[in-house]
Amino acid sequence: MSDDPARREPELLTITEAAELLRAPVATLRYWRHLGTGPRSFRLGRRVLYRRDDLQAWVEQQLSRGAAG
């Protein structure tokens, strides 16, 4: 197995794990998902999952919006 970061698969997080990473309540992530304003997520069966890379990109986007306005 290679440790090359370019070849690694994106880490998938549950909504609970994503909420912990963002330090936000799970209910907030569900609300953002409902509004379509939160980080990108997808369903796999019944589970809502988030890619760690998408969460980090979303946080960076929020930081740049805050600096611009």
C-alpha positions in Angstrom: 0.0 0.0 0.0 1.4 3.4 -1.0 1.5 6.4 1.3 1.6 8.8 -1.6 -1.0 11.6 -0.8 -1.8 12.0 -4.4 -3.0 8.4 -4.7 -4.9 8.1 -1.4 -8.7 7.9 -1.3 -10.5 10.8 0.3 -11.5 10.1 3.8 -15.3 9.7 4.3 -16.8 11.1 7.5 -20.3 10.5 9.0 -22.4 13.6 9.8 -21.4 13.2 13.5 -17.7 13.1 12.6 -18.1 16.1 10.3 -19.9 18.0 13.0 -17.1 17.3 15.5 -14.5 18.5 12.9 -16.5 21.7 12.3 -17.3 22.1 16.0 -21.0 22.5 15.1 -24.1 20.6 16.3 -25.3 17.7 14.0 -28.6 19.5 13.7 -26.8 22.5 12.2 -25.2 20.3 9.5 -28.6 18.8 8.8 -30.1 22.3 8.5 -27.3 23.5 6.2 -27.8 20.4 4.1 -31.6 21.2 3.9 -30.8 24.8 2.8 -28.1 23.7 0.4 -25.6 26.1 2.1 -23.3 23.8 4.0 -20.4 21.7 2.9 -20.9 19.2 0.1 -22.3 15.9 1.2 -23.8 12.8 -0.3 -25.9 9.8 0.6 -24.6 6.3 0.6 -27.6 4.2 1.3 -29.2 5.8 4.3 -26.0 7.4 5.5 -25.1 11.0 4.8 -21.3 11.2 4.3 -18.8 14.0 3.9 -15.4 13.9 2.3 -12.7 15.4 4.6 -11.3 17.4 1.6 -14.8 18.9 0.9 -15.1 20.0 4.5 -11.7 21.7 4.5 -12.5 23.4 1.2 -15.8 24.7 2.5 -14.1 26.1 5.6 -11.5 27.8 3.4 -14.4 29.3 1.3 -16.1 30.6 4.4 -12.8 32.2 5.6 -12.3 33.9 2.2 -15.9 35.2 2.2 -15.4 36.6 5.7 -12.2 38.4 4.7 -13.9 39.8 1.6 -17.0 41.2 3.4 
